[in-house]
Amino acid sequence: MVLRESPFPNRFLSGLCTLSQRLLFPSYWAADQLLAIRETTAEQWQHQRQRCPSYPLRVLVTSPLLLLLLVLSVPAAILGLLLWLPLQAARRPFAYQHTILSRQPEPWELPGTGKAFSFVSANVCLLPDGLAKFSNLGEMRQRVARVGQCLTQGDARAGLASPGNSQFPLPCKYGATASSPPRPGSGAPRPDASVVIEVPDGAGEAGLGEVSVPFPPDADFVCLQEVFDPRAATRLRRFLSPFYEHLVYDVGVYGLHGCSALKILNSGLFLASRYPVLAVQYHCYPNGTGEDALAAKGLLSVQVQLGVAEGQRIVGYLNCTHMQAPAADAEIRCDQLTLGLSWVQLFQDIHAQPGDVVAFDVFCGDLNFDNCSSGDHLEQTHEIFHQYQDPCRAGPRQDKPWAIGTMLNYLEIHDQAVATPAGLKRALEQEEGRRKYLAGPILPDGRPDPSAAGGPWKGRRVDYILYREHPAPISLATTVEKFSFITQLAGCSDHLAVGLRLLLNPVPW
């Protein structure tokens, strides 16, 4: 074991933290349920279709009871908070799970043949229900079950049993598993919607980019954002641990420790790796403002071992982040990118060994800016794009012809036409569908950009997987085999997932 699994140095402190969380939970649950009274569009359509007159009455009865529970649980919550806050000073800012599996990837040996590695990044919006409803999402328990199944179904098709299905059955009706009732005026999908219309390829890049339904069945590394709810992280670990030997979760600092403001939520970052994890480091962004200041958004850096090359290690670096969200906070995001680059370099300088062969160095996550909006011009010219390559980008304000946005129009995510992964794929392969279901370009103040209405609609691509090459004793040539915009989380998130497959080949002397 390179890393201890518990974030606390001993069981006593870990037990005290568990006790404090149990004291805090009744208040946490009551506050979450009060916020969750807000309806999503899917729930509104369901109640309209069922003509449910009892719903308003149920809200009127439930709200006072939840408020009473919140008031009665305050003394226990105060005691729990006084116990919980000082414990955070002793907590390492991540937890680690190592599950020894019989099925492991073959170690890579050099000199020899090349090897491909597959990466997935996804914002899964696994907040407590009350907060998720501000993004028109709810039913966290059902969504986390769906996310876990989607991320592992490729392995299940390969002959492995899908984990956790008996404990966490998928709902019979929710988002990606069943169509919502049609909204007035939305209509059914057009008759020609079942015909796949390919997104045009860039010159010399035929087949590089694709809109895909499934996650890659052989993804080596999964980097998730917005796994904020600890119950969601626990369920995801149960789904992923039979397929990914190494999991890094509960990433971030809490309370008043390590950042400039009180942190109620962690960073939401979650990483799964098939390959051994050698080192992990997390840094919290010190400049978060507004509602983002309550979450410990930051950068997670991980070093993994992939094999050996003439007695030296073959390693890879994964850097996963989630940056400041409000559209008008461009300067904050630029500062976070600059900090992120310095932390990446510091991590690699500390953990590199002489003779290491660096196979890949990936920077991914929800960066909360795009390459088409005039409001994001500061981020579009940041130094990160000189150090890392973006497979989807031709230059500032110019994406490759096949690239599309990854941020969905959250008010439309439960529409019948995009309620299934296949339906969302069909919609996004058409100009009309992209205009309706992808969030559009913005101005510097965050308002929609009216000048974008006349041109081709790309949508806001805020989810990235960047990479760069390193000089090494054995040189490796990096080729992008495929970049995917994945629709399998339709109805479960307000983002598309993205996938990248890199092929590494030794360069002959």
N, C-alpha and C positions, 0 to 999 in steps of 0.2 A: 504494500500500500504506500503510494507516494503521498497521498492526502488523507487526513482523518476525515471521517464522514460527518460527524456532528460539528455544527458551527461553534459549539461551546467546548472549552478545554476539558471539562469533566462532567459527570452525570449529575452532580449536585446542582450546578448552575443550570444545566439543561432542564432538570426537574422543576426548579424555581420558575424558569421561563414558561414552562407548560402550565404551572399553577396560575401564574399571572394572566396568561391568555384565557384560561377558563373563567377567571373572575371578570375579565373584560368582555367575554363573548356575549352574554345576554344583552348588554347595551349595544354592542356592535350589531347583533342580529336585529334588534328592534329598530335601530336607526336605518338599517338597510331595508327592512320590510316597509318602513314608512316611505322611503324614497321609491321603492318598487311599486307603490300604488299607481304611479304614472304608467299609462298604457303604451305599449308599442303599437305600430300600425297593424301588425298581424293580430294582436289581441283585439283592437278596435273592430277589424273586419270580422273576426270570429264572433264577437258579441253582437254585431249588427246582423250577421247571418242567422245566429241562433235566436235573435230577438230576445235578448236576456235582460228583462227589466229589473231583475234582482241585483244586478251588478252595482249600481249606485248605492242601493241600500246596504250591500255587503261592505262597500267602502266606508260608508258612514258608521257602521258598527265596528269594523276592524280598526279604523284609525284611532279612536279613543283608547281601545284596548292596547294597541301597540305603544301609544304615548304613555299610558299608565305603566306598562312594563319598563319602558325606558326610564321613567322617573324612579320607579322602585329599585331598578338595578344600578342607579348612580352610586350609592355608597360602596357596593362591591367593585364597581368600575374604578372608583377613586383609589381604593386599596390595591387593586390590580395594577393601575397605572404607576403608583408609587413603588411597587415592586418591579414592574417591567422596565421603567426608564433607566435605572442604574445598571441593570443587567446588560443593556445594549453595549456598554463600554467593554464588556468581556466577550462580546460575540464577534466571531469572524464574519465578514460580510457575504458569505455564501454557504450553502450546504452542498454536500457531495454524496452521491450514491454510486457504489460499485457493485454490480451484480455479475458474478462469474458465469459466463454462458458457454455452452458446448459449441455453439456456432459462432466462430470468430473470423474476422477478415484475415486473409493471407498476408503475412508481413511482406513488405516490398523490399527486394534486394537489388542493389546496383553494384556494378554495371549489369545491365540486363534489359528487359523489355520495358516499355512505358506502362503507365497506369493511369486510370481515370478516377476522379473523385467527384462526388455529387453533393451539392449543398442546397439546403432549403432554408428560406427565411420567411416568417409569417407573423403578422400582428393578429393575434387571435381574440383580443378584446375580452379576456376572461377576468373582468372586474366583478365585484359584488353586484348582484342584480340591480340594486337601486342606482348605482353609477352607470352600469352598462345600458340602462334604459335611456340615458341621455344620447347614446349612439343608436337608439332604436333597436336595442338588443336586450334580451332577458333570458330567463330559463338557463342559468349558468350550468346547472347540473347536466341538463340534456346536451348543451353545446359542448361541454368538455368531453362528454362521452363520444360525441360525433367527431371532434377534433382528434381524440386519441385513436379512434377507429380509422379515420382517414389517413393518419400518419403511419399506421402499421398495416394497412390492408394489402400493400404490395408484398410484404413478407408473408401474410396469410395466404395470398394467392400462390406463393412459392411453396406451400405445403406446411406452413407453421400455423398453429392454432392462434386465433386472435385473442389477446388477453382481456380479461375483465368483463367479457360480455355477459356472463351470468350475474355479476355483481352490479353492473351498470348497463342495463338494457337500453337500447336506443328508443327514444320516444316514437310513438306511432305517427304523431303529427307534430313536426316542428321544422320550420325553415327548409333546410336542404333535403329533408326526408319526405316532405309532402308539400304540395302547392297550397299557398294561402288563397282564400277566396279572392276573386278578381275585384280590384278597385273599380269604382264607377269611372267609366271612360278609358280604363286601361286596356280592355279587350283581351282576346286570346292572342297567342303568338301568330304572326302572319303565316300564311300557308308556305311561303318560301323560307321560313326561319329554320327548317330542318336541313336545308342545304348549306353545307359548310362553305363559307366564303373566306378564303385564306387572307390573312393580313399580308400585304405585299412585302416581299423580301428586299433587302438592300442589295445593291450591286456587289457581286462577289461574295455575298453572304447567304446564298440560298439555303433555306432550311435551318438557319441559325436560331431564329426566334420563333416561338409558337405559343398559341393559346391552348392550354392543355387542361383536361378535366382532372386526371389523377395526379397525385404526388408521385415523384420518381420511386419506383419500387425498390431501388437500391441506394437510397440516400444515405450517405455516410455520416453527415452532420446535419442536425436540425437546430436552428436558432430561432427562438420564439420571443415575441414581445407581448407585453400586457398580460402576462400570467400573474396578475396582482393578487388574486384571491388564493390564500394558502390551501383551501380545500380543493381548488382546481389543480394546484401544483401536485397535491397528493394523488389525485385521480390520474393525472397525466403520467406520473411516475409508475403507477400500476399498469398502465397501458404500454408504456415505452420500455420498461425495464426488461421484458423478455426479448427485446430486439436490440436495445442499445445498452451496452455494458456500462457506460459511464454517463452519469447525469449530473449537471450542475444546476441548482435551483435555489429558490428563496434568496435571490441575489440582491444585495443592497444593505443599507444601514437604516436603522429605525431611531425614533425618538430624536434626541438632540445631539447624538453622537456622529461626528464625522462630516456634517454638512452645515450649512448656514441657517437652516430653518427646521422646525419640527417635522419629522418624516412619519407620516401615518402609514403609507404604503411603501413597499420595497420598489426595486427598479422594474419589476415585471419581466426581467430577462430569464430565460430558461434555455439550457443547451444540452443536447443529446449527442453522444459520439460513439461510434463503433470502435474507435481506436483509443489506446491508452492515453489518459490525461496525465501529463507530466507536471504542469504548473498552471495555477489559476490566479488571476488578480482582478480586482474590481476597484474602480474609482468613481466617486459621486460628483456629478457636475455641481459646482458651488453657486451657480448663477440662475437657477430655476426661479421663475416668478409666477405669481397668480396661483391658479389651481395646480400647476405643475410643480410648485415648490413643496407640495404635500407628499409628492412621490420622490423616491431616491433615484431618479433617472441618472444613468451614468454609462460607463463603458466596462464591459466584461471582456477580458483577454485570456485566452486559453492556448497552451502549447500542447500538442499531441505528438505521439511517436508513431511513425508510419512504417518503419523498417530500418534496415542497416545498409550502408554503402561503404565497402572496403573497411569495415570495422568502425565506421562513424555512424552517428544517428541520422536518420532521415526524419525531419520534423515538419510540422505544419503549424501555422498560427491562425487562430480564429478570433476576430474582434467583433463583438455584437453590441449594439447600442440602440437607444430610443431617445430622441432629442426633443427639445422644447416644442410644444404643439401649436400655440396660437400663431396665426398667420402673420401678424404684424411684428413678431419677435425675431426678425432676421439677424440682427446683430448678436442676440443671445445665441442663436444656432451657430453663427460663424465662430464665436468664442468657444463654443462646445466642440466644434470640429477641430479647432486649433489645439485645444486641450487634449482631445482624443488622439491626435497624431503624436503629440509629445508623450502621452502615456503609453501608446503602442511602442514607440521607440525605446522608452525606458524599460518596459517589460521585456522586450526582445534582447536588449543589451544585458539585462540581469540574468536571463535564463538561457542564453545561447552558450554553447560549448565550442571550443576550437574544433574545426573540421565538420561542424554540422552542415548537412545538406538540407536547405529549406525548400520543400516541395511547393508550398503555397503559403500565401499571406493574404487572408480574406478579411474585408471590412464590410459588415452588413447590418441591416436593421431598418427601422422606420426612422428616417431622417427628417421627416415632416417638411420637406421642401421638394419642389419638382424642377424639371428642366424646360418648362414651357411658360411658366407664369412670369410676368414682368415684376410681380411682387417678390420674387425669389432671386433677383439678379445678383445680390451679394453672395449667396451660397453657391450659385451656379459657376462662379469664377474662383472659388476657394482653392487653396493650395492642395487640398486632398485629391483633386482631379489631375494634378501634375504628378502626384506620387502613386496613385492607384488608378487602374483602368476600369471604366464603366462600360460593359459590353453593349449597353443599350444607347450609348451617347456618341454622337458625332462631333459635338462641340457645345459651347454654351448656347442655350435656347434652341438646340437642334438635336433631336433624337434620331436614331436609326428608323427607317420607314416602317419596320415591323414592330417597334416598341409601342406599348399602350400604357395608359395610366393604371395605377394599382389602388387608388382610393375610390371607393364606391360612393354614389349618392345615397347617403344613409337613409333618406326618406323613402327610397325605392327598393330597398334590399329584400322586402317581402312581397314584391310584385309577382304575380303568377308567372310571368314570362321568364323570370330569373330565379325562381324559387328552388330550382334544381341545378346541380353543377353543369349538366348538359345544356339546360336552357340558358344559363349565364354565359356559357361558351358561345352558343349560337348568337346571343345578343351582342357580345363584344366583338364578334367577327364582322359586324355590320356598322357602318357609319351612324345610322339612325340609333342603333342600340348603344353605341358608345356615348352619344350625345345625351341619351336619357339616363343611363345607369352609371356613368363615371362622373366623378366630381370634376368641374371645369377649372380652367386657369383663373388666377386671382390677381388683383391689383395690390400695390404695396400696403394698403390699409386693410386687406383681407376681403374686400368686396369682390364679387364676380367681375371678370374682365369682359366687357361687352364687345371688345374688338375681336375676341376669339370666336364669335358666333359664325363668321363667314368662312373661316379656313377649315382644314381637316381637323377633326376633333381627336386629340390624343388622350386627354384626361391627365390628371395629376399623378405622376409616377413618383411616389414618396418612399417606396420600399426598394432598397438597393442591395445588390451583392457586388462589391468591388473586389479587385484582386491586383496583386503586383508580384513581379519576379524578383528573386534575390540572386546575387552572384554567389557561387558556391564552388567547392573543390571539384564537384561533378556538375557541369552545367545542365540545366533542364529547360527545354522549350515548352512553353505553355500555350495550349490551343483551346479556345472556347468551342466545345462541341455542341452545346445547346443552352439556350436561355429560355425558361418557361414562365408563362403567366398562368397560374394554376387556379381553377375555378371550383375546386372540390369543397371549399368551405362556404359555398353559397348558402346564405341565410344564417350562417354562424358567425360571420365577421363582417365588418365594413371595409375590409381590405382584401385584395387578392394576395395569395401567397406567390412567391417567386422562387425559381429553382435555377441553379447553374451547374453545368457539368464541365469540368476542366480535364483535359488530357495532358499528362506530363510525359515527355519523351527525353531520354538522354541525348545530349548533343555530341556527335562523334568529334573527336579531336582531329 
